[in-house]
Amino acid sequence: MSGPLLHDRLVEFRVWVGHFSSEARFQQYLSETYTDDRSVPINEFAADQGIVFYDHDWVERHFDRTQGAKGLLTAVLVPAMVPHAAAAASSVGLENANALILELTSEGRITEPRSATGPDYKLHFLGTYTANG
């Protein structure tokens, strides 16, 4: 996926921000493992979303411990989306987020997105945002 808008059409994104103990832990959280057992989620993110598979080609991920939620959101969203998403992150105490996951909904498989917490991470589903490309 290259950028937030696709060829003059309405585009929706699901957005999560979070705080992970390290970049290595964030990468581990998203690292995919495939087995012969198709009931086993491909990674922790899929498991936290209640699914076994999603197409990573339609998911962007970013880690930066210096920018906070607004900086992460600015890097991937169109400007009109940033204030709403940044306010949502702030409302749940994640203005200092260091991780962002974004899924293009028209191509996505995460139909019931949710927040998740583990011993060394907190990931919050901010919502679905729409942009007119």
N, C-alpha and C positions, 0 to 999 in steps of 0.2 A: 504494500500500500504506500503510495507516495503522496503524503500530505492529506489534509482533512477533507478536501472537496473533490468530487468526481464528476466531471463533465456536465455541468448545468442541470443537476438534479438534486432533489431534496435528499439529504444524507443524515442519518442518525448514528450517533455514537453512544456506546455505553462506556462510562468512565469510572475507574476506581483509583483512589490514591491511598497510600499507606506509608507506614514506617517499618522498615526492616532493620535488623541488627547490623547488617553489612550488605554490601553489594553481592558478595559471594552467596549469602543466604537468599537474596532476591533471585539470583540466577538459579540456585538450587530449587527454589519454590516453583520456578517456571520450566525447569529442565524436564524434557519429555522422555519417557521410557515406555516402550511398546512391548507387550507380551502376547502370547497366544491366547490368554484369557481376556476376552473383549469386555469383561465386566470390571476390569481394573482401570481406574482413571489414569490418564497419561502423565499427570503430575498433580502436585498439591493444589494448584489453582483450580484445575478441573474438579478435583474432589471437593474443594470448598464451595464450588458452584453447583454441586449436585449432579455433575455430568461425568461421562467417562472420556469424551473427546471434544475438542474444538479445533477449528482450522487456524493454526497459528499464522497463516498468511494474511489473515484479516485482523490480527491483533498486534498492536504496537506496545512496546514496553520501554520504560525509561527509568534510570536510577541516577540520582544526583543528590548528594547530601548537602549541597550548598545553596540551591535555589529555592527550596521550600515549595509548597503546593502551587502558589501562583506562578512561579518560574517554570515548574514542570508543565503546568497547564498551558502556559503561553507558548511553550515550545511545540505543542502538538495541536492545539485547538485554534479555530479562527477567532479573531479578537472579540467578537460579540458574545462568544460562549464563555470567555474567561471569567468575567466578574461573577456570574451565577455559580459556576463550578468552584471558584475560589471561596466564595461565601459559604457554599455547602461544606467544603473542606474545613474551613474555620469553625463552622458551627459544631463540628464533631471533634474539635481539638487537633486537627491535622494540618494546621497552617505550616508546620515544619516538616511536612511529608518529604520522604526521600525517594519514593517509588510511585510510578504511574503505570496503569494498564488501560488500554483503550481498545475497544472492539467496534468494528464497523457492523452495525446491527443487520443491515440487509443481507450480509454474507455470513453472519454469525450463527452460533449454535447455543449461545448462553441465553436461554429464553426466560430464566428466572434468576437474574443476577442478585447477588447477596454480598453482604459484608462478612468478613471472617477474621478471627483472632487466633493466634497460636502463641506458644511460649516466647517466641522472639520476633513476632510481627503482628501488625494490626493493619488490615486492609478494609477500607470503607468504600462501598458502592455509592458514588455521588449521585448518579442518575443517568438518564438518557437525554442527550442534547441533540438538537436539530440545527442543521445549517443548510441554507439554500445555495447550492454551488453554481 
